[in-house]
Amino acid sequence: MIGDSITEDDDAAAAVLKIVVQHLEEIYKEQSKAITSMIETMKDMITKVNTTIEIFNKQKSTVTSPQRAVAIVHPTSGGAGINRARGHALSIYRYISHA
């Protein structure tokens, strides 16, 4: 890990530089993993949004109220997560009713 490759033959500046480079490489690896994870999460969210839009496009003629929009997107939600579903449905309902 950091500093384990320094020998007595290295001068002080080179030794410090090695430590700094190793540390920066570790930071880069961690940030790369985090960025990759965020990209995968965004791809998943985009897929879910696209699926929801496809559902609405197929059934938008039956969307006459925000409650009906919730029923289309979350047919088995009952009461669980209904406020979040209602928020999404209201946004989409407003969009398609103005289109």
Summary of the structure (lengths in Angstrom):
residues: 99
radius of gyration: 26.0
end to end distance: 58.5
largest distance: 78.8
contacts: 215
relative contact order: 0.08
helix: 76%
strand: 0%
